[in-house]
Amino acid sequence: MNPRWCDVFRALTPLMAVGMTLATLAAAATKEPIVLGGECDRTGPTQLVGPNICHGVLDYINLVNKKGGVLGHPLKYLEIEHGYEVPRAVEAYETLKGQGAVAMLDYGTPIVYALTPRHMADKIPGITPGFGRADSADGKRFPYIFPLAASYWSQAAAALKFVLDEWQKTGKPPKDLKLAYIFYDNPAGREPLPTLERLAKLEGFQLRTFAVPPPGLEMSAAALDIARRYRADWVIAHLFGRSPSVSIKELNKVGYPLNRVISLVWGAAEVDIDAAGWDIAQGYLGMQFAGVGQDFPVIQEIIKMYQEEGQPPPEPLQKVSVYYNRGVFNAALMVEAVRLALEKFGQPITGEKVRQGFESIKDFTLGGLVPPMAVTEEDHEGGGWVRIYQVQDRKWVPATDWFTGYREVVWELVKEAAAKGE
Amino acid sequence: MIYRECGVFKTSYAADMALYRAPLAKFAVAAVAVFCAVIVPLGTNDHLLSLANLVGIAVVGAIGLNILTGFTGQISIGHGAFMAVGGYTAAILSARYGMPFWVGLIAGGALAAVVGAGFGMPSLRIKGLYLAIATLAAQFIIEWAINHITWISGGVQSTIYVPRPTLGGVPLNSELRKYYMILAVAAAGYVFAMNLVRSRVGRAFMAIRDRDVAAEIIGVNIFAYKLLAFAISSFYAGVAGALFTYYLEIANYEQFTITVSVQYLAMIIIGGLGSVLGSVFGAIFITLLPIVLRWVVEGIWGLFAPPTSAMLDVLANLRLIVFGGLVIFFLILEPDGLYRLWRHVKDYFRVWPFAY
């Protein structure tokens, strides 16, 4: 006889009652959860990037909770999607604030600009790894904004150091170097320009810039110019979205050697090379601020966590490890800051204490996933560490170790922005 | 029987020309005013006030666009750019020259009006879809100009931070104070628009919308009135942009992209073309719908499972689907917009308890 649903429910009710009581008792026994907030863009212009990063964040938080949380406190991570729109991001911020978030992952450069006054007024730290405003590295001026990863200025400076080091190996003087800077024509793309111009004056090389108008799919003229007319020796590319793959194809089409092209952090993911073709992208250099691949203990732990649940590791981990690892990087730094704040101050945890937690992060490398950064009260960027990877034999292979470049020049620009700033 | 018009005798020209003549209408407007000015600020928290602020700014922008598109029949996809003009003007005046915020608001609106009238000149020769493309060009040209002219953009990042607005020495540093500022501007804009559309100028606009050749023949100066419509609409857009700048304390052109222009068009189409109250409804609907959808969907899903990344992906895209679906649904239900739905309700109660 088929059981009727009302009979099933009647049978289950006492079980449910017992279960819920046990759950409440269990909840009362563990410590108070700590709320972390995050914003994401799963449906807007960066929808290729957002879901992968946010997946990494969620998985790391789950891993930490599985291991017992931060000093016994479970973590509650709230993600609110904003589709890269500022009003929705403002509402998301207010919701997260209302839920008691003590740290937040912001997402999107215009959103960071819009939320900066709120972070400062409400004293809730916001982290902006790999995007946001470069002058927020100045911890004195922006106490509650933490870039935590090389800003665009630092990335450009580091790329230039790499290029000049390679150039010196050929024995020619810097003033003979012809550098082309191809970039997406929006504020984020233009941000490294002052750094490059300053360094061109300092080191004496020739610089020419090539702007690619949005949506960044038309650059055959620029590629031709770089390869045949200007005959650049090296190219620094700052493209994002679908542009990087287009740039690889265009430069390959005009015969430019891709091992002289170095892309800043948002143009160096597996998806870009997938779209362009791993065979033609051989030798392409990409800058990263977090480790790439699965050879890190924390990634292996996440894979094991999935295997224990009888599920394969998620697709972003396997296929888009560049962005996934950046998500793990973001979450790991937030959790480390919370841990340091708890160790130093104990409960109750507030945004101000987490800020001091962030400012004491050092020697936290997660087996190489995170660079040897040191966040201080003055330097919220942690040092601007990057690593160059190269496409070799159909995968990303490290070409250098963690390094930084021209920190004095970058800080000069940061101080000038502070002096000029509002 | 509820909305009684008989027995209401007006004894002065002022009473005859009043916006709301029936006692029930006056009572309803007073109740709404009390609700907006007293109950909402005191009874809600910062989060809901921030939503109210965003809605208020959208109301100002939507009324402006409705004056142009709903009342004068000139389709414009450049509304976001005119908001950007107002926003950056206000930001430059406040950040670099230290002007108080109300000067920034008015100046932002005025400069946007001039720019809007300038980009409205093609409307004298082209109509409909062709004019839409010309205003789309305005959107891109203004965006490009703001981005590349360093004097306007204030640097490579095209962002200008605005000092906190103050009114008579009182800084507007909380959602509540900003709410009052935005409420005052939105109420002023609403009353002005309601009077504009009943006036001679408003009738000229509607004549141009309905049959511009006939309007020209009976003596309406098409040239002047079309440009005036662009100017007034862009003034509203500039004020909305300036309000947004002062609310966020930052001017960034990415807040005024073509997506925003299309959103404003959606607001007035859903709210009701050709009605000021419809613009208000449309602004509330389009601004709050994604947020309310998120609460509903997360609330329902949250009963079943804790969040996973796949679920959040599905949620985010589901929101977009439901949003589009609701827009289509409302347009099928009432193609003339939410205002028409409201009129149905009003007309029903006007003759209640009779059927007609």
Interface residues (C-beta under 8 A of the other chain):
Chain A: C40 R42 T43 P51 C54 H55 L58 D59 E79 I80 E81 G83 E85 V86 P87 R88 V90 E91 E94 T95 K97 G98 T109 P110 Y113 A114 T116 P117 A121 R133 D185 N186 P187 R190 E191 L193 P194 P314 G421 E422
Chain B: N45 D46 H47 S50 L51 L54 A95 N147 V156 Q157 S158 T159 I160 Y161 V162 P163 N173 L248 E249 I250 N252 Y253 E254 Q255 T259 T287 P290 I291 R294 P307 T308 S309 L312 D313 L315 A316 N317 R319 L320
